[in-house]
Amino acid sequence: MACISEQHRLSCAVGGIYTVLAIEKFLPILHTGPGCEVNAAGALTIVNGAQTPITYIDTSLPCTDFCEEDIVFGGNERLRKLVDEALKYFKADLAIIVDGCAAEIVGDDIGEVAESFEDADIPTLHASLPGFKGNNLWGHSQILSAIIDQYLQPSSEKIKGLANVFGIVPYYDTFWETTLERLEELLSRLGLTPNIIYGIGKGKAAIDKIPQAEFNLVIGPWLDLDIAKKLENKFGAPYFHYPVLPTGASETSDFIRAIVEYAGLDKANAESYIAAREKRFFHKLQRLSNTLIGGIMYPKRFVINASAGAAVSIARFLIRDAGLIPHRIYIPEDVPEEHQARIEQLIREPVYDTKDIIDYDIKFTDDGGLCESEIKNEDFSLLHVNIFGTTWDELLAKNKGLPYVAISPPSGDYFVVGKTFFGYDGGLEFIRDLQNDSIRKFLGSGAVANVE
Amino acid sequence: MAVNLASTDVPSRERRLGSITGYCGTLKELANDGCKKCLKNRRRDFQTSSNCAHTHCINQLAGLDGTLVVDHAPIGCAGAQICFTSVKSRVPAPPGALEHARVISTGLTESDTIFGGLEKLRETARLAFERHHPREIYIATSCVSAIIGEDIDSVCRELSDELGIPVELAAAEGLKSKIWASGFDAYCHAVSRARLVDPGDKKATINFIGFSNIGRQYVEPIMAKLGLELICLTATATVEDFERASHSVATWGQCGAQSSYLASALEVKCGVKYFQTHLPYGGIGFERFMRDLGGYIGKEELALKIVEDEKAKYAKTIEDAKKTLAGKTGFIALGASFAYEYARLLRELGVNVPHAVAYHYDPKLDNPNENEPVAAYADVVELGLDIDTSVNDGQSLETRQLIKKYKPDFIMTRGHGANCIASSFGVPSYNCEIGLLLMGYRGLAMLATTLADAISNNNLYRKIAKTYDAPYTEYYNGLPTHSFFREEA
């Protein structure tokens, strides 16, 4: 980890509670400082698509509000009392007690407290989430691990075609809700029975089905691979890792073919769907051709400063379908080293005409400000670039007069309701966002305005 | 306890002022008990997540011009800082004029909790300085750095010598206080030590302390008529603004929570008069404030003429809006000062206030002059203002019971989630403005007209409430209000 980190894209491990909050009627109970939840919320909800959780309002979560006096007297008994009351007040199917830095350092034992609720009406689990051990992605993994290790039981029955879907971290992925809705729709159309655990109408029933799945689908470059391996060990279900959440025609078609092949689904059905959707996709772009080809149009080069998942999805789409080329790629997601070479390969893989001539860097970091510090003084007045990243990068783009699209958390306080860059339509959505910002930034030489 | 700028530390509001986060009763009792120094805090057996003093210190510091905050904390403690700087992308400033707030984390890890993080702190500060070349650095402490007990003050002095700029400690550990406004004090204390200068000749300037200088264009002409130039000690304030502010004749603040410590420091260190008691909101508040200020600078008659002119300018607008508001009930959930400021404002507009929740209550502030009461007490004494009230630090499930009980026509709030609760009952929320925008008759007119519109079509909330399935048990729903308070021995 570098000694300098700014423009924070991640929250601390306590942000893992948003994974709990994405599962309907799963209640997090916090043994943390009074403000840990709010600090986690900033980059995951409020300024990340202006999201509010689905069952429990995140400002209403039971919390010991751990302060100095608890260090002196110990927090375990206060926590026990809190859990006792919370289980009486909240309608919930499952509760997870989590703690933060202070409780961990002073040695409070949330596992012991959770066990004392063994006879409660609902399962009461525990997960340690101290911020000094990891970020919200680590916290997310801790939460799913707690559910698997402490709650799920092996099932003797596997349901043919049932696939658990992992790889998308709810709330953190700004577009998670719509992405999962569309992914569910697509997988169902292909003949699978996707089991998605996050979002409205899923909840405990979906969680309980996890051990019955025929396989686990992990979609995205690295997140939830640990979970899929854990599930494989515990329940014997294999996992299919597809490392790209597809955006646009080529990527989506590739994904469809891969999942159809893996799961032994109806190829003819898939091919006819692909043909129709690809035709529609390029038809819609062709209808923009008066501007898209020769009008005021976005620059060809792009800088990405985003999560690994977004960087891979957007870079591959732009290179393969939109005719753009990478300029620099930053991935300030603190990606574990073991995954970095594979992610780099995914970005470098797609072919374009000048691939062997124009070189560019891909940097893995936990410093969101690295990108700005390196390109702030670069002169883009002759040859423009696009900047794709988070709302942190929006100001950089504005200051340099460059087009910008939010692709990664925190994406800003703009409403994202109904929005995703997933799939065929997701590619069109991206092109629309890009062009619409470009025409705000570039007037062109025909502008009838005094711009002095 | 008056402000002590010789120390690097600032005790929490609970310890310094006797401030509380648990109370239910009437405003009159609350204010009187506070004044008689016999106010007791009530603790809870059940509570929900509140907010963070640490984050409220670093967001204020990082908002200043030319500065940089090194957050000596796990990386996530600065995770919400985007909330306080994202708007800069939309400010209509020329390209290049604005930069994001600079908060750089040391990223304390598990091994740092065992082996210490001071070397990392030095390295981070050096790299941050190299990257941004700030005019000053603040090093903020955190829960983790406090528990492992590091001597950060010495590192500040070392780094200041090494880098040749002020490096000031901000004692901002979140676990020090349940009152997030204690983080404002940590900000005020650090910035006072770093930026206030020794008093010299008084200049014809007046200081406003608050979050933001938005609305200054409406207030500057008023102050100019009194011969005073406005200095805003808010986000974007420069080192020079603070130096000039040290020579001002007077200071007022947006509220007692955010502004009082810095205003008191200006009075203690620089002899700048702090107007604490009468905040300039609504017609009543504005007149009292202008009378105090005008009297102090020997221009009372002129000040009252300005009040009359402003009153006349907005009278019709306010009267028209009052027709829509007459007899309505508005529930309040706001910070320590604004809960009761808005209670007075709503009364001025003919709205009934069945209950006000204040997120904490300060029985006194840091002003060394003990004869200057807090604003809520002044309203009780001078205006006979009295309402049912409670104090909770953003305790949503307590506030929920109160909204359910009082069934208001609307709620007045700002952040902290009460709006989500209200919407689940089909009750619309009004997002309250504070600071310069709310000042005087213009502020009252803005409030009256936008509030009248806010309650003019409730179809959205009514329909949301119909489909919303509240996740609370019958047992909770049957509890009386304020049932989370612990029985004290």
Interface residues (C-beta under 8 A of the other chain):
Chain A: M1 C3 I4 S5 E6 Q7 H8 L10 S11 C12 A13 V14 G15 K25 L30 T32 G33 P34 G35 C36 E37 V38 N39 A40 A41 G42 A43 I46 V47 T52 T55 Y56 I57 D58 T59 S60 L61 P62 C63 T64 D65 F66 C67 E68 I71 K81 L82 E85 A86 K88 Y89 F90 K91 A92 C101 A102 I105 V106 P130 G131 F132 K133 N135 N136 D366 G369 S373 T390 T391 W392 E394 L395 K398 N399 K400 G401 P410 G412 D413
Chain B: D45 F46 Q47 T48 S49 S50 N51 C52 A53 H54 T55 A73 P74 I75 G76 C77 A78 G79 A80 Q81 I82 C83 S86 K88 S89 P95 G96 L98 E99 H100 R102 V103 I104 S105 T106 G107 L108 T109 E110 D112 T113 K120 E123 T124 L127 A128 R131 C143 V144 I147 I148 G174 L175 K176 S177 K178 W180 D393 G394 S396 L397 R400 H416 G417 C420 I421 P471 Y472 T473 Y475 Y476 F484
